Amino acid sequence: MRDGTLGIWVVRKEAEELGRYLEVKLGGHLGGLNYSGRESNRDAFASCCASYRQWVLVMATGIAVRYLEGLIKDKRSDPGVVVIDEGCRFAVSLLGGHEGGANFLAYRVANLTGAVPVVTTATEALKPLVVGLGCRKGIRADHIDAAVRQALLKVSRTQAEIREIATVDLKGQECGILEWCERAGVPLRVIPRTLIRERPWVTNASAWVREKVGVDGVCEPCALLATFRGRLILPKTSSNGVAVAIVEEAPEL
């Protein structure tokens, strides 16, 4: 019987600060620091693993695999598990990507820490499009929906091909964007302004965006930075206070 939504587990004292931060930001419960000396850290985790619907494990993936050994039963009942390294480089959806919600959780963890979300489920791997978004403050979700649909129509693509939405950190909590992503079932990737300043990949710099946001553009660099081998198939197009750019992930060699 699960009585909690999210558990966070650390294996080293050095990871406590990150664990506490995630506990506050995600509303979870941190464990792994204070356990009985009669049991190992792994045994303590095993005793409470089933108490949570999702887990964020702050450890190496190899350690996480060993911790989960013998605890995995069925994808319909297993918890969603995300692993993040102490250096906050990668947030890996390790278990229960779909049924356990780990894919979306990986994006939440990544957006909070600056890590790269790693999702390997086939459904997401086959989606080639990343849509970059910029918008006015307080924009409504239906305006975003109309702008995205119009942009997709310009390149003869469909919403089903969108892997993720990417926007600047300043817009990471924009209600309209969050509502649209939840409604569409598409994860949101938040790109730090510091990274955009280092890679200002825009076709036409915007003085207004530079004044308001501190970067030359939002939708184009965000979409490009969210891909590995992306190419811009739709430069910035604006409609009713929403700026959209579309990047396609190039196929593997």
C-alpha positions as CSV (number, residue, x, y, z in Angstrom):
1,M,0.0,0.0,0.0
2,R,1.5,3.4,-1.0
3,D,0.8,6.3,1.3
4,G,3.0,8.8,-0.4
5,T,3.5,10.4,-3.8
6,L,7.2,11.1,-4.1
7,G,10.2,9.8,-2.2
8,I,13.8,11.1,-2.6
9,W,16.7,9.0,-1.5
10,V,20.4,9.8,-1.1
11,V,23.3,7.5,-0.4
12,R,26.0,10.1,0.5
13,K,26.0,12.9,3.0
14,E,27.4,15.2,0.3
15,A,24.1,14.8,-1.6
16,E,22.0,16.1,1.4
17,E,21.8,19.7,0.1
18,L,20.6,18.6,-3.3
19,G,18.1,16.2,-1.6
20,R,16.8,18.9,0.6
21,Y,16.4,21.2,-2.3
22,L,14.4,18.6,-4.3
23,E,12.3,17.8,-1.2
24,V,11.2,21.4,-1.0
25,K,10.7,22.1,-4.7
26,L,9.0,18.8,-5.5
27,G,7.1,18.4,-2.3
28,G,8.5,15.0,-1.6
29,H,10.0,13.2,1.4
30,L,13.8,12.8,1.8
31,G,15.3,9.6,3.0
32,G,18.6,7.9,3.2
33,L,20.3,10.0,5.8
34,N,18.9,8.8,9.1
35,Y,18.5,5.0,9.1
36,S,19.2,2.4,11.8
37,G,22.8,1.3,12.1
38,R,21.5,-2.3,12.0
39,E,20.6,-2.1,8.4
40,S,22.3,-0.9,5.3
41,N,21.2,2.2,3.3
42,R,20.0,-0.2,0.6
43,D,18.0,-2.3,3.0
44,A,16.4,0.9,4.5
45,F,15.4,1.9,0.9
46,A,14.0,-1.5,0.2
47,S,11.8,-1.4,3.3
48,C,10.0,1.8,2.2
49,C,10.3,1.6,-1.6
50,A,6.7,0.5,-2.0
51,S,5.4,3.4,0.1
52,Y,5.8,5.9,-2.7
53,R,4.4,6.1,-6.2
54,Q,7.5,7.8,-7.5
55,W,11.2,8.1,-6.5
56,V,14.1,10.5,-7.2
57,L,17.3,8.7,-6.5
58,V,20.3,10.9,-6.0
59,M,23.1,8.5,-7.0
60,A,24.8,6.8,-9.9
61,T,22.6,4.7,-12.2
62,G,24.6,1.6,-11.3
63,I,23.9,2.0,-7.6
64,A,20.2,2.7,-8.4
65,V,20.0,-0.6,-10.4
66,R,21.4,-2.5,-7.5
67,Y,19.1,-0.7,-5.0
68,L,16.1,-1.7,-7.2
69,E,17.1,-5.3,-7.6
70,G,14.4,-7.6,-6.4
71,L,11.9,-4.8,-5.9
72,I,10.6,-4.5,-9.4
73,K,7.5,-6.6,-10.1
74,D,5.3,-5.2,-12.9
75,K,5.3,-2.1,-15.0
76,R,1.6,-1.5,-14.0
77,S,2.5,-1.3,-10.4
78,D,6.2,-0.4,-10.2
79,P,7.0,3.2,-9.1
80,G,8.3,5.7,-11.5
81,V,12.0,6.2,-10.8
82,V,14.3,9.1,-11.9
83,V,18.0,9.0,-11.1
84,I,20.0,12.2,-10.9
85,D,23.8,12.4,-10.3
86,E,25.1,14.6,-7.5
87,G,26.6,17.0,-10.1
88,C,23.2,17.6,-11.6
89,R,24.3,16.6,-15.1
90,F,21.6,14.2,-16.1
91,A,18.1,13.4,-14.8
92,V,17.4,9.8,-16.1
93,S,14.0,8.3,-16.4
94,L,15.1,4.8,-15.3
95,L,11.9,2.9,-14.5
96,G,8.2,3.4,-15.1
97,G,8.6,6.1,-17.8
98,H,5.0,5.9,-18.9
99,E,2.9,4.0,-16.3
100,G,4.9,5.5,-13.4
101,G,5.2,9.0,-14.8
102,A,9.0,9.0,-14.7
103,N,9.4,10.6,-18.1
104,F,7.6,13.8,-16.9
105,L,9.2,13.6,-13.5
106,A,12.7,13.6,-15.2
107,Y,11.8,16.9,-16.9
108,R,10.6,18.4,-13.6
109,V,13.9,17.4,-11.9
110,A,15.9,18.6,-14.9
111,N,14.2,22.0,-14.9
112,L,14.9,22.5,-11.2
113,T,18.6,21.6,-11.4
114,G,19.8,22.5,-14.9
115,A,20.3,18.8,-15.7
116,V,19.6,17.3,-19.1
117,P,16.5,15.1,-19.0
118,V,17.2,11.6,-20.4
119,V,14.2,9.7,-21.7
120,T,14.7,6.5,-23.7
121,T,11.2,5.1,-24.1
122,A,10.6,4.3,-27.8
123,T,7.5,6.4,-28.1
124,E,9.4,9.6,-27.2
125,A,12.5,8.6,-29.1
126,L,10.6,8.5,-32.3
127,K,9.1,12.0,-31.9
128,P,11.5,14.3,-33.9
129,L,10.1,17.8,-33.1
130,V,11.0,20.3,-30.4
131,V,8.9,23.5,-30.3
132,G,10.4,26.6,-28.9
133,L,8.0,29.0,-27.2
134,G,8.2,32.6,-26.2
135,C,5.1,34.6,-25.1
136,R,3.7,37.7,-23.4
137,K,3.2,37.5,-19.6
138,G,-0.2,36.1,-18.8
139,I,-0.9,34.6,-22.2
140,R,-3.8,32.1,-22.3
141,A,-3.4,28.4,-23.2
142,D,-5.8,28.7,-26.1
143,H,-3.6,31.4,-27.7
144,I,-0.6,29.1,-27.4
145,D,-2.6,26.3,-28.8
146,A,-3.6,28.4,-31.9
147,A,0.0,29.5,-32.4
148,V,1.5,26.0,-32.2
149,R,-1.1,24.6,-34.5
150,Q,-0.5,27.4,-37.0
151,A,3.2,26.8,-36.9
152,L,2.9,23.1,-37.4
153,L,0.6,23.7,-40.4
154,K,3.3,25.9,-42.0
155,V,5.7,22.9,-42.1
156,S,3.1,20.2,-42.7
157,R,3.7,18.5,-39.3
158,T,1.4,17.3,-36.5
159,Q,1.2,17.7,-32.8
160,A,1.8,14.0,-32.3
161,E,5.4,14.6,-33.5
162,I,6.3,17.0,-30.7
163,R,8.7,15.5,-28.2
164,E,8.9,18.5,-26.0
165,I,8.2,22.2,-25.6
166,A,11.3,24.4,-24.8
167,T,11.2,27.9,-23.3
168,V,13.4,30.2,-21.3
169,D,13.7,30.0,-17.5
170,L,11.8,33.3,-17.1
171,K,8.7,31.6,-18.6
172,G,9.1,28.3,-16.9
173,Q,6.2,29.0,-14.6
174,E,4.0,30.7,-17.1
175,C,0.5,29.4,-16.4
176,G,-0.6,29.3,-20.1
177,I,2.4,27.3,-21.1
178,L,2.1,24.9,-18.2
179,E,-1.6,24.4,-18.9
180,W,-1.1,23.8,-22.6
181,C,1.7,21.3,-21.9
182,E,-0.5,19.4,-19.4
183,R,-3.5,19.4,-21.7
184,A,-1.4,18.2,-24.7
185,G,0.6,15.7,-22.7
186,V,3.9,17.2,-23.8
187,P,6.8,17.8,-21.3
188,L,8.3,21.3,-20.8
189,R,12.0,21.9,-21.0
190,V,13.3,25.0,-19.4
191,I,16.5,26.5,-20.8
192,P,18.6,28.9,-18.6
193,R,19.2,32.4,-19.9
194,T,22.9,32.0,-19.1
195,L,23.0,29.1,-21.6
196,I,21.1,31.1,-24.3
197,R,23.6,34.0,-23.9
198,E,26.4,31.7,-24.6
199,R,24.7,30.3,-27.7
200,P,22.5,33.1,-29.0
201,W,21.2,31.1,-32.0
202,V,18.7,33.5,-33.5
203,T,17.9,34.3,-37.2
204,N,17.0,37.9,-36.3
205,A,17.9,39.4,-32.9
206,S,15.1,41.2,-31.1
207,A,15.9,44.5,-29.3
208,W,12.6,44.1,-27.4
209,V,13.4,40.6,-26.2
210,R,16.9,41.8,-25.3
211,E,15.5,44.6,-23.2
212,K,12.8,42.5,-21.4
213,V,14.5,39.1,-21.1
214,G,18.2,39.8,-21.5
215,V,18.8,37.6,-24.5
216,D,18.6,38.1,-28.3
217,G,15.7,35.6,-28.8
218,V,13.8,32.9,-27.0
219,C,12.0,30.4,-29.2
220,E,14.7,29.6,-31.7
221,P,17.7,29.1,-29.3
222,C,15.5,27.2,-26.7
223,A,14.4,24.7,-29.4
224,L,17.9,24.3,-30.8
225,L,19.5,23.9,-27.3
226,A,17.0,21.2,-26.4
227,T,18.1,19.0,-29.3
228,F,21.4,17.2,-30.0
229,R,21.5,17.4,-33.8
230,G,18.6,19.7,-34.4
231,R,17.9,21.8,-37.5
232,L,15.6,24.8,-37.6
233,I,12.7,23.9,-39.9
234,L,10.6,26.9,-38.9
235,P,12.2,30.1,-37.9
236,K,10.5,32.4,-35.3
237,T,6.9,33.1,-36.3
238,S,4.6,35.3,-34.1
239,S,0.9,35.2,-33.6
240,N,-1.3,36.9,-30.9
241,G,1.5,37.4,-28.4
242,V,3.1,33.9,-28.9
243,A,6.4,33.3,-30.7
244,V,7.0,29.8,-32.0
245,A,10.0,28.1,-33.7
246,I,10.3,24.4,-34.7
247,V,13.4,22.3,-34.7
248,E,13.6,18.8,-36.0
249,E,16.1,16.3,-34.5
250,A,18.2,15.0,-37.3
251,P,18.1,11.2,-37.8
252,E,21.0,9.1,-36.5
253,L,23.9,8.5,-38.9
